[in-house]
């Protein structure tokens, strides 16, 4: 398996006090990525990604770098910036110029959350601006001919964080030596690089220009590059080449080096070092605004500024403003208390709406500001019936769309909103929200109104009419309809919601039990088919556009909790998982052989999923 290539932005800082961000139980705005975590975090960045490079002002660097420049340890700023640098028009967005210096303290619950610095920094070949339009970022320009031929031009003089040139050689190295090397990429190319199963033609035109050409349109290529978990099509060749068998003068010595570092082969070592999203290799060359300096596992990770970062503000100040980001790892249950005590400068992770009152009470005393951030998920809390569950009787029941519709109508979202969210939530389905051009008010509310009479009629129509002495419906094999709903055990909010759901489903003859688990156990049980129903957030990208891939609505990943084995089959190209049992699509334009839609706008509006249009997932949308 190849590497995971698969305020905290480059323009953050400058304000007094700390900032606490709670996910707002309201509408959403933002742009999502490839099933990536942390779309909310991306919002902290997107508002600053606007404007293109114009006439260069006199450039200024962070005072923290002056001494290194004077000692000759760093070249002057003019030699560190590309030509042209990416200029952010802060004044056009009514934002003030920041002040250099200081640390930004963050609290996270797991060491692997260092990857969120790649989300917060949001340096991408192309990225979304404040109006959610794709614009060049790392790239100087991108030319698109009919969604088939993409010509990417880099910024001249752009450098990696260690000062090495960032050129077309880094794209060639990735294409030839990583993506098309069977030892490093045994599963082949990322699906975003395939159209009808065929790869693109890759060309190096010159030192700063590369081209990708497909025979048929690939409308999702650019959006994949801009995601929170982006498609990586380049790698630091100067850093990785010495760990690649193709360039080793003594392969046996390379294999010994891999074993010494605890890896089973040179390919394993290369893949571990080639992990730009996981962000786990200290001082590895990066194009992000901050560089990880700490080897995990650790309880404290320190990120320092990238002296070669390619962005400047509209006054010519090289970004980022903040010198260091210090990420402390703590128990997730302690994050609200530590935040309220003033131990974090910017906090969005680990906070729930139920923490709002406590945080507001301590706002003045500990000199921070509490904001309600708008989220971009399709739902804050969603139920995911597992259509790949091992139990054959339950599997048949869950795959009947009438059962899922009955479940949805037997949930009183209004009660959940009033009791848990004090009326601040938006009630409805797990679907795209109002800020998306693909929003459908019909899909938001269809089968989502609390109606026990209709729910019971649907359950009767399925044939689930027999009940036991406790009035619980019986499954076709005579077992009582007792539905275990599993959670990651990280939020009492979910448990409180499930208590309310239990009371209304009981009136439909379905008894539910909540089963909290540790997150890894929670996911592994779902993947193994042991879980009946799980709870998680809704669509990762709740504000898709017409060019957004509809892959979240089709079985494309094992991480999709409603059909993990079908998703694994697509993800691993049929080597693992199970082939989806699809009903015929409505027309040939709605479901292609590889599971992608030829009409993304129509696919996004549908509440079903890719070629499984008869099996939409109905869930609570508590935010």
C-alpha positions, 0 to 999 in steps of 0.5 A: 500500500502506498503512502497516505497521500491520499487561527491555524491557516497560513494567514492566522494570528494577530488577535488578542485572547483565545478563540473557542469554536463550537460546531453550530447547530445551524446551517453550514457553509464550506467545501469538503474533501475526499472523505476526509476528517475535519471539514469544520477545521477547513472553514477556519482556513478558507476565508483567508484563501482569496486573491491572486498574486499581483505586483509584489510589494516589499516583502517582510519576514517574521522577526523570529527568522532574522537571526538565522538569516544574519548568520547565513543559516537561511537565505534572504526572504527574496530567495525563499519566496517563489515568483510570484508568491501567493498573495492573500487579499485580506483587506478585500475580505474585511480582515486585518493584517496579523502580528508576527510571533507567539505560539498557538496552543491546541488540544487534541485527543489522539497523537494521530490528530497531528494530521489535522495540521494539514487540514488547518494549514490547507496548502493545496495545488488548488484550493477553495477561496472564500466563495468556495471557488477553486483557485490556484494555491501552490500552483501558479495556474492550471489550464483545463481543456474539457475536463480531459487535459489539465496543464499544471504550472508551478511557481518558479523558485518554489521550495520545500521547507528544507530549501530544496527546489519544488519542481516537475521532478517531484511530479515525475518521481511520484508518477513513475517511482511511487504510483506506478511502482507495484511494491509501493502501490500494489493496489494501483492508482488512486480512483481519482486518477482513473476514468473508466479504469484507464490512467491518464497520460502524464507529461513533463513539459518543462521544469515547472509544467506538467500535464495530465490527459485522459481520453474521457472527462475527469471532472473530479480531478481538480476537486480531489486536489483541493480536498481536506484529505487531498489527492497527492500527485507529487512527492519530495524526490530529493528526500525519498530517492535515497530510500527507493530501490530503483536508486539504491546502489546497494539494495541489500544495504537498503533492506537492512536499513529498513529492518533496522528502522523496524520496517519489513522492506524498503517499500514499507520504509519508503511508504512510512516516510512518504506520509504527507497527510499523516504528518508523522515524520519529524522535519520531513519536507513539506509545503504546509505553513508549519513543520512537525518537529516531534516524533510520536508517540508524544503528549506534546507536538511542536510545529514550527514555521516553514521559512519557505512558505509560498504565501504573503499577505497584501502588505507583503508579509510572509505567512504564517504570522504565528511562530509555533503551533503546540498541540497537546494530547489529552483525554477527550473528556478533559478538553472542555475543562482545559479549554474553559481554564484557558489552556487552548488558544484555538479549539474546535475539536473535542467540544460539544454544544452541551459545553456552550454554557460552561465555556461562556461562563468562563469566557471573561475570566480566562480571556477567550471568545466563544463562537458557534461555527457553522458545520459542513456535514450533512448531519451532526448525528446520523444513524447508519443501518449496516446493510452488510451486517452478518446476521442474515435475518436482520440484513434482509430487514435493513435492506428493505427501504420501507423499514429504514423509512419507518425508522426515520418517521419513528424518530421525533427530531423536534423533541431531540432539538428542544431537549438536547440543542435548546431549539438551535438545531436544524431538523431533517435528513442527512443530506446536503444543506441550504448553502449547497446549489444542489440543496433540495427541500424535499430531500431534507424533510422526506420521511423525516417528519415524526409520524408513528401511525405511518411508521407502524403501517410501513412495518406492518406492510413489511410483514412484521406484524407479530409481537411478544407479550411486551408488544415488541415486534418479532423478526421473521425468525421469531426473535424480538426486534431488539436493535443494538445501536453502537457508538464510539463512546466519546460523547454523552450527547449521542447517548442522550439522543439515543435515549429519546430515540429509544422511547419513540421507537418503542412505540413502533414496537422496536426496542433499542439498546445503546452500546458505547465502544472504544473508537477502534473497536467500534470501527472494526466491529462495523467492518467485520459485519458485527454491528447492526446500527451505528451512530456517527456524523452525516455526509462529510461534505454537506455543501457540494457543487455540480463538479463535486464527486458523488462518491459519498453516496455510493459504496466507494470506501470501507469507512462508509458505515452503512456498507463497509464491505461493499465500499471495501470491494470498490476501494481495493479493486475487488480483492477484498470486501464484497461485490455490491448487490445493486438493483438496475440504475434508473438510467445509464447516466446515473450509475457507471461501472466504476460506481461514479455518476456521469451526472453529479448534480442529479446524483447529489440531489438523490437521497439514495446512493450511487447504483443502490438508489433503492436503499437510501439511508435515513437518519436524524439530522440533529444539527 
